[in-house]
Amino acid sequence: MNGITITAYGYKNSGTATALYGRNDGADEYGLGIAGTAENEIDLSNFVQLDLSGAIASGAQNAMMIVTSVQSGESFNVYGSNTLGSIGTLLLSNKTADATPFAIPSFPNYKYIGVRAAAGNVLLGAVSFTLGNCSITVSTPVDLECGTCGPAKPQ
């Protein structure tokens, strides 16, 4: 098929690969984290890195990201790199916006975009792009239960 692949990787700060953890606990507690850490989230010792080369090659524009589970006193940094496993260049620092879309800085200059907590721990909630007239969003599935969105779940 002619699909666009976005691959997520988990790393320790040393560049050693580590397992990812998918979380979907409702409210703002959804997204990708690091398995085995506090609350299985991204902390100061680990990062999640996305390979956006497929989106870049396809001509995607308007790259956006959402980071979730950002509680009071917590923050995160966003990095760009052209080397898988290397955190790279700091693009945004000490962001505190929880579950709020923001533009991925310097897109499409970096093939890899990383997220690491600056304080506390966080989750990578979603990324989105536009491609022509299409909007593409990659996120953790959310269980919709509303009459206008589709059939309600049986009680």
N, C-alpha and C positions, 0 to 999 in steps of 0.2 A: 504494500500500500504506500501511498505518498504521505505518510504521517510525519509529524514533527516529534522528535524524541527529546525529552528533557530528563536527564538522569541526575539523581541526588546521591551524594556521597557523604559519609561521616568520617571525620578525622580528629585525632588528638592534635594539640598544638605542635607536636613534634613532626607531624605529617604522616604518622602511622594511621592506617585505616582502622575504623571502629564501626560497630553496628549502629544502624539507624533504628528509630522507634517511631511508629505512627500512633498518634494519640487523637482520640475523638471523644472527649468527656463533656461536650456541651459548652455553652456560653463562649468564652474566648480560649478555652482549653482544648484546642485542636491544632494539628499540624505535625511536622516532623521534628523529632528531637534525637537525642543520643541515648541508646539503650544503656542501662546500668548507672546512669547519673541520677542525681536527686530529681525525682519526679519524671525521669526519662526525658529531660529537656536539655537544651543547648546551654552550657555554662561557660565559665571563663577558661576552662582547660580544653575545650573541644569546639569544633565548628562544623556546620553543614555547608557543603559546597554544591552548587547547581551547575551542571554543564549546559550552557545555553547555546552552544555552537550550532545545533540544529535549528533553533529559532532564528539565530543571526543569519545563517545561510539561506533560510527561506524568505528573508526580507522583513521579518517581524519588526514592528515599531511599537512605540508607547509602552515599553516594558514597565510593569508595576509589580510591587511586592507587598505582602502583608506579613507582619510578624505578630504573633499572638502570645497570650499568657504573660504579658508585660505588666507585672503588679507594681504597686507603689514601691519606690526605691530601686526598681530594676530598670535596666536599659540594655541596648544592644548596638553593635557596630556592623557595618556592611563593608565588604572588601571586594576588590576586583583583581583577577589574576588571569594569566594566560598559561599557567602551569597547574595541572591537576595535583591537588594535595598541598599546594603552597597557598597560604592565606592571602598573600599579595598585598596590594595597596589599599590603605584605609580610604574609603569613599564617603562614609557617613559615620559620625561618632556620637555615642551617648544618646541615641534615639529613644524616646519614651512613649511614642505613639503605639497604643495597643489596638490591634485589629483594624488598623487604618491604612488604606492603600497609599503608597508613596512611589514616586518614580525611581527606578533603578538608575543610579547615577552613572554617567559615562557609557550607557548602553548605546551602541554595540561594541565598544572598544575592548571589553574583556570577555573571553569565552566562559570564564568561571566566576560566579558570584557567590561569596561566602557570607554567612551570618554567624556571629559569635556574641555571647552575652558580654556586656561591659560591667554589669552588676547583676547579681542574682542569676536567674535562668529564664529562658524564653523558648518559643517554638516558631518554626518557619511555617506560616499558615497557608500562603498561596503565592503564586506568580501568575501574571496575565500579560497578554500581548494583543495587538491588533495585527491582522494580516489581511490586507485588502479591505473588504467589507466585513471580515469576520473578527470576532473577539474570542480569544482563547484563554481560558482560565484553568490552571492546574492547582487543585487543592484537595484537602481531605474531604471525603464525602460528608455532606450534612443531610440529616434526615428531615425532609420538609413534610410538615403535616398541616397544610392549609387547603381549604376548599378551592381556591382559585389557582393553586399550583399543580393540582392533580388529585387523584383519589386519596382520601384520608385513610390512614392505617386502621385496620379493624381493631375494635376495642376488646 
